[in-house]
Amino acid sequence: MLRQRRKGHAIVAADLPKFIVEMYDPGEITEARRSFSAETAADALQAAKTWINDKTHCAKNFRVLNSDETIVFDKLVADLD
């Protein structure tokens, strides 16, 4: 795993919290799961948009979880802006 450190005042990936984005079906079965480093859950969702919309998933729902695995967002893929 590539570890990066704070350089001056710049924030690098190792300094950011990790959020988990899960794709799942209505029966709550997780189809795919991926982590993203971001300052906020909204930023993690923004980073995950391409992955969510890449059409390789059959899942109809997605959720963003923080590092404690608390659900921050839980939406339908069709509702993704």
PDB file of N, CA, C and O in Angstrom:
ATOM      1  N   MET A   1       0.845  -1.184   0.000  1.00  0.00           N
ATOM      2  CA  MET A   1       0.000   0.000   0.000  1.00  0.00           C
ATOM      3  C   MET A   1       0.884   1.240   0.000  1.00  0.00           C
ATOM      4  O   MET A   1       1.818   1.354   0.794  1.00  0.00           O
ATOM      5  N   LEU A   2       0.589   2.126  -0.863  1.00  0.00           N
ATOM      6  CA  LEU A   2       1.346   3.364  -0.977  1.00  0.00           C
ATOM      7  C   LEU A   2       0.964   4.294   0.161  1.00  0.00           C
ATOM      8  O   LEU A   2      -0.197   4.682   0.294  1.00  0.00           O
ATOM      9  N   ARG A   3       1.927   4.645   0.969  1.00  0.00           N
ATOM     10  CA  ARG A   3       1.681   5.565   2.082  1.00  0.00           C
ATOM     11  C   ARG A   3       2.211   6.935   1.696  1.00  0.00           C
ATOM     12  O   ARG A   3       3.353   7.072   1.257  1.00  0.00           O
ATOM     13  N   GLN A   4       1.397   7.916   1.860  1.00  0.00           N
ATOM     14  CA  GLN A   4       1.820   9.282   1.605  1.00  0.00           C
ATOM     15  C   GLN A   4       1.743  10.055   2.899  1.00  0.00           C
ATOM     16  O   GLN A   4       0.940   9.724   3.772  1.00  0.00           O
ATOM     17  N   ARG A   5       2.530  11.037   3.034  1.00  0.00           N
ATOM     18  CA  ARG A   5       2.575  11.852   4.257  1.00  0.00           C
ATOM     19  C   ARG A   5       2.226  13.300   3.940  1.00  0.00           C
ATOM     20  O   ARG A   5       2.247  13.737   2.790  1.00  0.00           O
ATOM     21  N   ARG A   6       1.911  14.015   4.991  1.00  0.00           N
ATOM     22  CA  ARG A   6       1.638  15.448   4.863  1.00  0.00           C
ATOM     23  C   ARG A   6       2.924  16.139   4.444  1.00  0.00           C
ATOM     24  O   ARG A   6       3.978  15.940   5.049  1.00  0.00           O
ATOM     25  N   LYS A   7       2.824  16.954   3.402  1.00  0.00           N
ATOM     26  CA  LYS A   7       3.980  17.690   2.900  1.00  0.00           C
ATOM     27  C   LYS A   7       3.654  19.173   3.011  1.00  0.00           C
ATOM     28  O   LYS A   7       2.841  19.695   2.247  1.00  0.00           O
ATOM     29  N   GLY A   8       4.280  19.840   3.949  1.00  0.00           N
ATOM     30  CA  GLY A   8       3.967  21.244   4.175  1.00  0.00           C
ATOM     31  C   GLY A   8       2.536  21.350   4.665  1.00  0.00           C
ATOM     32  O   GLY A   8       2.168  20.724   5.659  1.00  0.00           O
ATOM     33  N   HIS A   9       1.727  22.140   3.971  1.00  0.00           N
ATOM     34  CA  HIS A   9       0.333  22.302   4.352  1.00  0.00           C
ATOM     35  C   HIS A   9      -0.605  21.504   3.460  1.00  0.00           C
ATOM     36  O   HIS A   9      -1.821  21.544   3.647  1.00  0.00           O
ATOM     37  N   ALA A  10      -0.056  20.782   2.499  1.00  0.00           N
ATOM     38  CA  ALA A  10      -0.897  20.005   1.588  1.00  0.00           C
ATOM     39  C   ALA A  10      -1.410  18.745   2.285  1.00  0.00           C
ATOM     40  O   ALA A  10      -0.686  18.104   3.047  1.00  0.00           O
ATOM     41  N   ILE A  11      -2.646  18.408   2.016  1.00  0.00           N
ATOM     42  CA  ILE A  11      -3.216  17.174   2.545  1.00  0.00           C
ATOM     43  C   ILE A  11      -3.084  16.112   1.467  1.00  0.00           C
ATOM     44  O   ILE A  11      -3.436  16.339   0.309  1.00  0.00           O
ATOM     45  N   VAL A  12      -2.582  14.966   1.851  1.00  0.00           N
ATOM     46  CA  VAL A  12      -2.430  13.867   0.910  1.00  0.00           C
ATOM     47  C   VAL A  12      -3.320  12.715   1.341  1.00  0.00           C
ATOM     48  O   VAL A  12      -3.890  12.740   2.432  1.00  0.00           O
ATOM     49  N   ALA A  13      -3.441  11.712   0.496  1.00  0.00           N
ATOM     50  CA  ALA A  13      -4.405  10.629   0.705  1.00  0.00           C
ATOM     51  C   ALA A  13      -4.306   9.965   2.074  1.00  0.00           C
ATOM     52  O   ALA A  13      -5.339   9.631   2.655  1.00  0.00           O
ATOM     53  N   ALA A  14      -3.119   9.764   2.606  1.00  0.00           N
ATOM     54  CA  ALA A  14      -2.967   9.079   3.891  1.00  0.00           C
ATOM     55  C   ALA A  14      -3.551   9.884   5.047  1.00  0.00           C
ATOM     56  O   ALA A  14      -3.864   9.323   6.097  1.00  0.00           O
ATOM     57  N   ASP A  15      -3.701  11.201   4.861  1.00  0.00           N
ATOM     58  CA  ASP A  15      -4.243  12.067   5.909  1.00  0.00           C
ATOM     59  C   ASP A  15      -5.771  12.109   5.916  1.00  0.00           C
ATOM     60  O   ASP A  15      -6.371  12.584   6.880  1.00  0.00           O
ATOM     61  N   LEU A  16      -6.395  11.623   4.865  1.00  0.00           N
ATOM     62  CA  LEU A  16      -7.846  11.720   4.733  1.00  0.00           C
ATOM     63  C   LEU A  16      -8.536  10.500   5.332  1.00  0.00           C
ATOM     64  O   LEU A  16      -7.988   9.398   5.311  1.00  0.00           O
ATOM     65  N   PRO A  17      -9.736  10.699   5.866  1.00  0.00           N
ATOM     66  CA  PRO A  17     -10.487   9.546   6.362  1.00  0.00           C
ATOM     67  C   PRO A  17     -10.924   8.651   5.204  1.00  0.00           C
ATOM     68  O   PRO A  17     -11.043   9.104   4.066  1.00  0.00           O
ATOM     69  N   LYS A  18     -11.155   7.402   5.502  1.00  0.00           N
ATOM     70  CA  LYS A  18     -11.621   6.459   4.486  1.00  0.00           C
ATOM     71  C   LYS A  18     -13.117   6.254   4.649  1.00  0.00           C
ATOM     72  O   LYS A  18     -13.631   6.118   5.759  1.00  0.00           O
ATOM     73  N   PHE A  19     -13.796   6.235   3.519  1.00  0.00           N
ATOM     74  CA  PHE A  19     -15.216   5.928   3.471  1.00  0.00           C
ATOM     75  C   PHE A  19     -15.385   4.701   2.592  1.00  0.00           C
ATOM     76  O   PHE A  19     -14.620   4.497   1.650  1.00  0.00           O
ATOM     77  N   ILE A  20     -16.370   3.897   2.891  1.00  0.00           N
ATOM     78  CA  ILE A  20     -16.643   2.694   2.121  1.00  0.00           C
ATOM     79  C   ILE A  20     -17.926   2.920   1.340  1.00  0.00           C
ATOM     80  O   ILE A  20     -18.926   3.381   1.890  1.00  0.00           O
ATOM     81  N   VAL A  21     -17.893   2.595   0.067  1.00  0.00           N
ATOM     82  CA  VAL A  21     -19.086   2.652  -0.766  1.00  0.00           C
ATOM     83  C   VAL A  21     -19.455   1.220  -1.112  1.00  0.00           C
ATOM     84  O   VAL A  21     -18.632   0.462  -1.626  1.00  0.00           O
ATOM     85  N   GLU A  22     -20.692   0.857  -0.827  1.00  0.00           N
ATOM     86  CA  GLU A  22     -21.189  -0.488  -1.118  1.00  0.00           C
ATOM     87  C   GLU A  22     -22.307  -0.408  -2.146  1.00  0.00           C
ATOM     88  O   GLU A  22     -23.159   0.479  -2.087  1.00  0.00           O
ATOM     89  N   MET A  23     -22.293  -1.331  -3.075  1.00  0.00           N
ATOM     90  CA  MET A  23     -23.399  -1.523  -4.005  1.00  0.00           C
ATOM     91  C   MET A  23     -24.138  -2.756  -3.513  1.00  0.00           C
ATOM     92  O   MET A  23     -23.514  -3.783  -3.246  1.00  0.00           O
ATOM     93  N   TYR A  24     -25.456  -2.673  -3.389  1.00  0.00           N
ATOM     94  CA  TYR A  24     -26.197  -3.830  -2.880  1.00  0.00           C
ATOM     95  C   TYR A  24     -27.573  -3.913  -3.521  1.00  0.00           C
ATOM     96  O   TYR A  24     -28.088  -2.932  -4.058  1.00  0.00           O
ATOM     97  N   ASP A  25     -28.156  -5.101  -3.456  1.00  0.00           N
ATOM     98  CA  ASP A  25     -29.489  -5.288  -4.020  1.00  0.00           C
ATOM     99  C   ASP A  25     -30.539  -5.088  -2.926  1.00  0.00           C
ATOM    100  O   ASP A  25     -30.187  -4.986  -1.751  1.00  0.00           O
ATOM    101  N   PRO A  26     -31.809  -5.030  -3.290  1.00  0.00           N
ATOM    102  CA  PRO A  26     -32.854  -4.785  -2.287  1.00  0.00           C
ATOM    103  C   PRO A  26     -32.891  -5.823  -1.161  1.00  0.00           C
ATOM    104  O   PRO A  26     -33.440  -5.541  -0.096  1.00  0.00           O
ATOM    105  N   GLY A  27     -32.329  -7.002  -1.366  1.00  0.00           N
ATOM    106  CA  GLY A  27     -32.279  -8.008  -0.311  1.00  0.00           C
ATOM    107  C   GLY A  27     -31.105  -7.808   0.631  1.00  0.00           C
ATOM    108  O   GLY A  27     -30.808  -8.680   1.448  1.00  0.00           O
ATOM    109  N   GLU A  28     -30.429  -6.660   0.525  1.00  0.00           N
ATOM    110  CA  GLU A  28     -29.292  -6.297   1.380  1.00  0.00           C
ATOM    111  C   GLU A  28     -28.043  -7.157   1.139  1.00  0.00           C
ATOM    112  O   GLU A  28     -27.168  -7.225   2.002  1.00  0.00           O
ATOM    113  N   ILE A  29     -27.956  -7.807  -0.012  1.00  0.00           N
ATOM    114  CA  ILE A  29     -26.762  -8.591  -0.334  1.00  0.00           C
ATOM    115  C   ILE A  29     -25.778  -7.676  -1.044  1.00  0.00           C
ATOM    116  O   ILE A  29     -26.088  -7.117  -2.096  1.00  0.00           O
ATOM    117  N   THR A  30     -24.595  -7.526  -0.469  1.00  0.00           N
ATOM    118  CA  THR A  30     -23.580  -6.635  -1.033  1.00  0.00           C
ATOM    119  C   THR A  30     -22.974  -7.259  -2.273  1.00  0.00           C
ATOM    120  O   THR A  30     -22.464  -8.379  -2.233  1.00  0.00           O
ATOM    121  N   GLU A  31     -23.033  -6.529  -3.373  1.00  0.00           N
ATOM    122  CA  GLU A  31     -22.469  -6.990  -4.646  1.00  0.00           C
ATOM    123  C   GLU A  31     -21.029  -6.510  -4.821  1.00  0.00           C
ATOM    124  O   GLU A  31     -20.183  -7.240  -5.336  1.00  0.00           O
ATOM    125  N   ALA A  32     -20.761  -5.290  -4.393  1.00  0.00           N
ATOM    126  CA  ALA A  32     -19.427  -4.711  -4.548  1.00  0.00           C
ATOM    127  C   ALA A  32     -19.190  -3.731  -3.414  1.00  0.00           C
ATOM    128  O   ALA A  32     -20.119  -3.125  -2.880  1.00  0.00           O
ATOM    129  N   ARG A  33     -17.917  -3.595  -3.062  1.00  0.00           N
ATOM    130  CA  ARG A  33     -17.533  -2.724  -1.947  1.00  0.00           C
ATOM    131  C   ARG A  33     -16.170  -2.137  -2.283  1.00  0.00           C
ATOM    132  O   ARG A  33     -15.268  -2.849  -2.725  1.00  0.00           O
ATOM    133  N   ARG A  34     -16.028  -0.829  -2.070  1.00  0.00           N
ATOM    134  CA  ARG A  34     -14.764  -0.171  -2.396  1.00  0.00           C
ATOM    135  C   ARG A  34     -14.540   0.983  -1.435  1.00  0.00           C
ATOM    136  O   ARG A  34     -15.496   1.653  -1.043  1.00  0.00           O
ATOM    137  N   SER A  35     -13.305   1.224  -1.051  1.00  0.00           N
ATOM    138  CA  SER A  35     -13.017   2.336  -0.143  1.00  0.00           C
ATOM    139  C   SER A  35     -12.472   3.535  -0.921  1.00  0.00           C
ATOM    140  O   SER A  35     -11.805   3.392  -1.946  1.00  0.00           O
ATOM    141  N   PHE A  36     -12.779   4.706  -0.398  1.00  0.00           N
ATOM    142  CA  PHE A  36     -12.342   5.967  -0.987  1.00  0.00           C
ATOM    143  C   PHE A  36     -11.825   6.864   0.125  1.00  0.00           C
ATOM    144  O   PHE A  36     -12.438   6.946   1.190  1.00  0.00           O
ATOM    145  N   SER A  37     -10.711   7.532  -0.107  1.00  0.00           N
ATOM    146  CA  SER A  37     -10.182   8.517   0.830  1.00  0.00           C
ATOM    147  C   SER A  37     -10.749   9.875   0.439  1.00  0.00           C
ATOM    148  O   SER A  37     -10.622  10.304  -0.707  1.00  0.00           O
ATOM    149  N   ALA A  38     -11.372  10.544   1.395  1.00  0.00           N
ATOM    150  CA  ALA A  38     -11.990  11.842   1.109  1.00  0.00           C
ATOM    151  C   ALA A  38     -12.164  12.604   2.411  1.00  0.00           C
ATOM    152  O   ALA A  38     -12.161  12.016   3.492  1.00  0.00           O
ATOM    153  N   GLU A  39     -12.316  13.921   2.300  1.00  0.00           N
ATOM    154  CA  GLU A  39     -12.517  14.742   3.494  1.00  0.00           C
ATOM    155  C   GLU A  39     -13.892  14.519   4.102  1.00  0.00           C
ATOM    156  O   GLU A  39     -14.039  14.533   5.324  1.00  0.00           O
ATOM    157  N   THR A  40     -14.907  14.312   3.258  1.00  0.00           N
ATOM    158  CA  THR A  40     -16.279  14.123   3.737  1.00  0.00           C
ATOM    159  C   THR A  40     -16.925  12.962   2.997  1.00  0.00           C
ATOM    160  O   THR A  40     -16.415  12.499   1.977  1.00  0.00           O
ATOM    161  N   ALA A  41     -18.046  12.500   3.521  1.00  0.00           N
ATOM    162  CA  ALA A  41     -18.799  11.432   2.848  1.00  0.00           C
ATOM    163  C   ALA A  41     -19.291  11.909   1.483  1.00  0.00           C
ATOM    164  O   ALA A  41     -19.328  11.132   0.529  1.00  0.00           O
ATOM    165  N   ALA A  42     -19.669  13.181   1.389  1.00  0.00           N
ATOM    166  CA  ALA A  42     -20.114  13.731   0.100  1.00  0.00           C
ATOM    167  C   ALA A  42     -18.986  13.699  -0.923  1.00  0.00           C
ATOM    168  O   ALA A  42     -19.224  13.415  -2.097  1.00  0.00           O
ATOM    169  N   ASP A  43     -17.764  13.988  -0.491  1.00  0.00           N
ATOM    170  CA  ASP A  43     -16.607  13.914  -1.387  1.00  0.00           C
ATOM    171  C   ASP A  43     -16.339  12.475  -1.817  1.00  0.00           C
ATOM    172  O   ASP A  43     -15.984  12.224  -2.969  1.00  0.00           O
ATOM    173  N   ALA A  44     -16.508  11.538  -0.897  1.00  0.00           N
ATOM    174  CA  ALA A  44     -16.330  10.118  -1.232  1.00  0.00           C
ATOM    175  C   ALA A  44     -17.381   9.687  -2.252  1.00  0.00           C
ATOM    176  O   ALA A  44     -17.079   8.948  -3.189  1.00  0.00           O
ATOM    177  N   LEU A  45     -18.609  10.150  -2.068  1.00  0.00           N
ATOM    178  CA  LEU A  45     -19.669   9.840  -3.017  1.00  0.00           C
ATOM    179  C   LEU A  45     -19.342  10.414  -4.390  1.00  0.00           C
ATOM    180  O   LEU A  45     -19.535   9.751  -5.409  1.00  0.00           O
ATOM    181  N   GLN A  46     -18.853  11.634  -4.413  1.00  0.00           N
ATOM    182  CA  GLN A  46     -18.453  12.256  -5.684  1.00  0.00           C
ATOM    183  C   GLN A  46     -17.360  11.432  -6.364  1.00  0.00           C
ATOM    184  O   GLN A  46     -17.406  11.213  -7.574  1.00  0.00           O
ATOM    185  N   ALA A  47     -16.388  10.980  -5.593  1.00  0.00           N
ATOM    186  CA  ALA A  47     -15.298  10.167  -6.142  1.00  0.00           C
ATOM    187  C   ALA A  47     -15.799   8.821  -6.644  1.00  0.00           C
ATOM    188  O   ALA A  47     -15.219   8.249  -7.567  1.00  0.00           O
ATOM    189  N   ALA A  48     -16.868   8.313  -6.049  1.00  0.00           N
ATOM    190  CA  ALA A  48     -17.391   6.990  -6.405  1.00  0.00           C
ATOM    191  C   ALA A  48     -18.384   7.012  -7.560  1.00  0.00           C
ATOM    192  O   ALA A  48     -18.746   5.949  -8.063  1.00  0.00           O
ATOM    193  N   LYS A  49     -18.833   8.175  -7.994  1.00  0.00           N
ATOM    194  CA  LYS A  49     -19.880   8.255  -9.013  1.00  0.00           C
ATOM    195  C   LYS A  49     -19.566   7.470 -10.274  1.00  0.00           C
ATOM    196  O   LYS A  49     -20.418   6.735 -10.772  1.00  0.00           O
ATOM    197  N   THR A  50     -18.368   7.612 -10.791  1.00  0.00           N
ATOM    198  CA  THR A  50     -18.000   6.885 -12.007  1.00  0.00           C
ATOM    199  C   THR A  50     -18.071   5.386 -11.769  1.00  0.00           C
ATOM    200  O   THR A  50     -18.591   4.647 -12.605  1.00  0.00           O
ATOM    201  N   TRP A  51     -17.557   4.936 -10.646  1.00  0.00           N
ATOM    202  CA  TRP A  51     -17.594   3.513 -10.293  1.00  0.00           C
ATOM    203  C   TRP A  51     -19.035   3.017 -10.138  1.00  0.00           C
ATOM    204  O   TRP A  51     -19.369   1.928 -10.604  1.00  0.00           O
ATOM    205  N   ILE A  52     -19.876   3.799  -9.496  1.00  0.00           N
ATOM    206  CA  ILE A  52     -21.279   3.409  -9.303  1.00  0.00           C
ATOM    207  C   ILE A  52     -21.999   3.307 -10.645  1.00  0.00           C
ATOM    208  O   ILE A  52     -22.789   2.388 -10.858  1.00  0.00           O
ATOM    209  N   ASN A  53     -21.731   4.240 -11.539  1.00  0.00           N
ATOM    210  CA  ASN A  53     -22.442   4.305 -12.823  1.00  0.00           C
ATOM    211  C   ASN A  53     -21.777   3.546 -13.961  1.00  0.00           C
ATOM    212  O   ASN A  53     -22.208   3.685 -15.106  1.00  0.00           O
ATOM    213  N   ASP A  54     -20.752   2.752 -13.698  1.00  0.00           N
ATOM    214  CA  ASP A  54     -20.010   2.127 -14.802  1.00  0.00           C
ATOM    215  C   ASP A  54     -20.703   0.926 -15.442  1.00  0.00           C
ATOM    216  O   ASP A  54     -20.137   0.298 -16.337  1.00  0.00           O
ATOM    217  N   LYS A  55     -21.902   0.600 -15.005  1.00  0.00           N
ATOM    218  CA  LYS A  55     -22.747  -0.442 -15.593  1.00  0.00           C
ATOM    219  C   LYS A  55     -22.196  -1.857 -15.430  1.00  0.00           C
ATOM    220  O   LYS A  55     -22.694  -2.778 -16.078  1.00  0.00           O
ATOM    221  N   THR A  56     -21.190  -2.058 -14.590  1.00  0.00           N
ATOM    222  CA  THR A  56     -20.709  -3.418 -14.327  1.00  0.00           C
ATOM    223  C   THR A  56     -21.418  -4.016 -13.120  1.00  0.00           C
ATOM    224  O   THR A  56     -21.200  -5.178 -12.777  1.00  0.00           O
ATOM    225  N   HIS A  57     -22.266  -3.222 -12.479  1.00  0.00           N
ATOM    226  CA  HIS A  57     -22.993  -3.679 -11.294  1.00  0.00           C
ATOM    227  C   HIS A  57     -24.467  -3.851 -11.631  1.00  0.00           C
ATOM    228  O   HIS A  57     -25.033  -3.085 -12.412  1.00  0.00           O
ATOM    229  N   CYS A  58     -25.071  -4.850 -11.042  1.00  0.00           N
ATOM    230  CA  CYS A  58     -26.518  -5.056 -11.191  1.00  0.00           C
ATOM    231  C   CYS A  58     -27.269  -4.481  -9.996  1.00  0.00           C
ATOM    232  O   CYS A  58     -28.499  -4.419 -10.006  1.00  0.00           O
ATOM    233  N   ALA A  59     -26.548  -4.070  -8.984  1.00  0.00           N
ATOM    234  CA  ALA A  59     -27.165  -3.578  -7.753  1.00  0.00           C
ATOM    235  C   ALA A  59     -28.008  -2.342  -8.033  1.00  0.00           C
ATOM    236  O   ALA A  59     -27.669  -1.526  -8.890  1.00  0.00           O
ATOM    237  N   LYS A  60     -29.087  -2.217  -7.316  1.00  0.00           N
ATOM    238  CA  LYS A  60     -30.003  -1.085  -7.477  1.00  0.00           C
ATOM    239  C   LYS A  60     -29.789  -0.008  -6.421  1.00  0.00           C
ATOM    240  O   LYS A  60     -30.289   1.107  -6.566  1.00  0.00           O
ATOM    241  N   ASN A  61     -29.051  -0.328  -5.362  1.00  0.00           N
ATOM    242  CA  ASN A  61     -28.845   0.610  -4.259  1.00  0.00           C
ATOM    243  C   ASN A  61     -27.350   0.756  -3.980  1.00  0.00           C
ATOM    244  O   ASN A  61     -26.547  -0.109  -4.328  1.00  0.00           O
ATOM    245  N   PHE A  62     -27.004   1.862  -3.350  1.00  0.00           N
ATOM    246  CA  PHE A  62     -25.642   2.050  -2.864  1.00  0.00           C
ATOM    247  C   PHE A  62     -25.715   2.765  -1.533  1.00  0.00           C
ATOM    248  O   PHE A  62     -26.703   3.432  -1.226  1.00  0.00           O
ATOM    249  N   ARG A  63     -24.669   2.624  -0.751  1.00  0.00           N
ATOM    250  CA  ARG A  63     -24.576   3.346   0.516  1.00  0.00           C
ATOM    251  C   ARG A  63     -23.127   3.721   0.763  1.00  0.00           C
ATOM    252  O   ARG A  63     -22.205   3.048   0.304  1.00  0.00           O
ATOM    253  N   VAL A  64     -22.947   4.814   1.500  1.00  0.00           N
ATOM    254  CA  VAL A  64     -21.631   5.284   1.911  1.00  0.00           C
ATOM    255  C   VAL A  64     -21.555   5.106   3.417  1.00  0.00           C
ATOM    256  O   VAL A  64     -22.440   5.548   4.149  1.00  0.00           O
ATOM    257  N   LEU A  65     -20.491   4.455   3.878  1.00  0.00           N
ATOM    258  CA  LEU A  65     -20.281   4.222   5.302  1.00  0.00           C
ATOM    259  C   LEU A  65     -19.005   4.918   5.740  1.00  0.00           C
ATOM    260  O   LEU A  65     -18.049   5.014   4.971  1.00  0.00           O
ATOM    261  N   ASN A  66     -18.989   5.406   6.981  1.00  0.00           N
ATOM    262  CA  ASN A  66     -17.753   6.003   7.503  1.00  0.00           C
ATOM    263  C   ASN A  66     -16.852   4.894   8.047  1.00  0.00           C
ATOM    264  O   ASN A  66     -17.174   3.713   7.912  1.00  0.00           O
ATOM    265  N   SER A  67     -15.747   5.260   8.650  1.00  0.00           N
ATOM    266  CA  SER A  67     -14.773   4.265   9.121  1.00  0.00           C
ATOM    267  C   SER A  67     -15.313   3.382  10.236  1.00  0.00           C
ATOM    268  O   SER A  67     -14.794   2.289  10.468  1.00  0.00           O
ATOM    269  N   ASP A  68     -16.356   3.848  10.930  1.00  0.00           N
ATOM    270  CA  ASP A  68     -17.012   3.035  11.970  1.00  0.00           C
ATOM    271  C   ASP A  68     -18.118   2.166  11.384  1.00  0.00           C
ATOM    272  O   ASP A  68     -18.817   1.457  12.108  1.00  0.00           O
ATOM    273  N   GLU A  69     -18.266   2.232  10.062  1.00  0.00           N
ATOM    274  CA  GLU A  69     -19.291   1.521   9.299  1.00  0.00           C
ATOM    275  C   GLU A  69     -20.709   1.977   9.640  1.00  0.00           C
ATOM    276  O   GLU A  69     -21.667   1.207   9.567  1.00  0.00           O
ATOM    277  N   THR A  70     -20.814   3.260  10.016  1.00  0.00           N
ATOM    278  CA  THR A  70     -22.112   3.897  10.184  1.00  0.00           C
ATOM    279  C   THR A  70     -22.563   4.386   8.811  1.00  0.00           C
ATOM    280  O   THR A  70     -21.782   5.011   8.093  1.00  0.00           O
ATOM    281  N   ILE A  71     -23.796   4.114   8.440  1.00  0.00           N
ATOM    282  CA  ILE A  71     -24.297   4.517   7.126  1.00  0.00           C
ATOM    283  C   ILE A  71     -24.522   6.028   7.107  1.00  0.00           C
ATOM    284  O   ILE A  71     -25.239   6.573   7.947  1.00  0.00           O
ATOM    285  N   VAL A  72     -23.902   6.691   6.139  1.00  0.00           N
ATOM    286  CA  VAL A  72     -24.024   8.142   5.982  1.00  0.00           C
ATOM    287  C   VAL A  72     -25.029   8.470   4.876  1.00  0.00           C
ATOM    288  O   VAL A  72     -25.873   9.351   5.043  1.00  0.00           O
ATOM    289  N   PHE A  73     -24.938   7.762   3.747  1.00  0.00           N
ATOM    290  CA  PHE A  73     -25.885   7.890   2.639  1.00  0.00           C
ATOM    291  C   PHE A  73     -26.377   6.498   2.291  1.00  0.00           C
ATOM    292  O   PHE A  73     -25.621   5.530   2.368  1.00  0.00           O
ATOM    293  N   ASP A  74     -27.641   6.397   1.910  1.00  0.00           N
ATOM    294  CA  ASP A  74     -28.216   5.138   1.428  1.00  0.00           C
ATOM    295  C   ASP A  74     -29.263   5.527   0.386  1.00  0.00           C
ATOM    296  O   ASP A  74     -30.319   6.058   0.731  1.00  0.00           O
ATOM    297  N   LYS A  75     -28.969   5.260  -0.892  1.00  0.00           N
ATOM    298  CA  LYS A  75     -29.830   5.745  -1.977  1.00  0.00           C
ATOM    299  C   LYS A  75     -29.970   4.697  -3.071  1.00  0.00           C
ATOM    300  O   LYS A  75     -29.240   3.707  -3.111  1.00  0.00           O
ATOM    301  N   LEU A  76     -30.925   4.943  -3.952  1.00  0.00           N
ATOM    302  CA  LEU A  76     -31.059   4.161  -5.170  1.00  0.00           C
ATOM    303  C   LEU A  76     -30.040   4.665  -6.189  1.00  0.00           C
ATOM    304  O   LEU A  76     -29.775   5.866  -6.256  1.00  0.00           O
ATOM    305  N   VAL A  77     -29.475   3.773  -6.971  1.00  0.00           N
ATOM    306  CA  VAL A  77     -28.539   4.167  -8.011  1.00  0.00           C
ATOM    307  C   VAL A  77     -29.237   5.128  -8.986  1.00  0.00           C
ATOM    308  O   VAL A  77     -28.620   6.082  -9.460  1.00  0.00           O
ATOM    309  N   ALA A  78     -30.508   4.882  -9.283  1.00  0.00           N
ATOM    310  CA  ALA A  78     -31.260   5.729 -10.194  1.00  0.00           C
ATOM    311  C   ALA A  78     -31.387   7.175  -9.695  1.00  0.00           C
ATOM    312  O   ALA A  78     -31.593   8.090 -10.493  1.00  0.00           O
ATOM    313  N   ASP A  79     -31.265   7.381  -8.386  1.00  0.00           N
ATOM    314  CA  ASP A  79     -31.388   8.724  -7.799  1.00  0.00           C
ATOM    315  C   ASP A  79     -30.059   9.472  -7.721  1.00  0.00           C
ATOM    316  O   ASP A  79     -30.024  10.618  -7.272  1.00  0.00           O
ATOM    317  N   LEU A  80     -28.977   8.848  -8.147  1.00  0.00           N
ATOM    318  CA  LEU A  80     -27.662   9.483  -8.070  1.00  0.00           C
ATOM    319  C   LEU A  80     -27.600  10.626  -9.059  1.00  0.00           C
ATOM    320  O   LEU A  80     -27.869  10.438 -10.245  1.00  0.00           O
ATOM    321  N   ASP A  81     -27.248  11.809  -8.584  1.00  0.00           N
ATOM    322  CA  ASP A  81     -27.167  13.013  -9.454  1.00  0.00           C
ATOM    323  C   ASP A  81     -26.039  12.880 -10.434  1.00  0.00           C
ATOM    324  O   ASP A  81     -25.813  13.782 -11.241  1.00  0.00           O
TER     325      ASP A  81
END
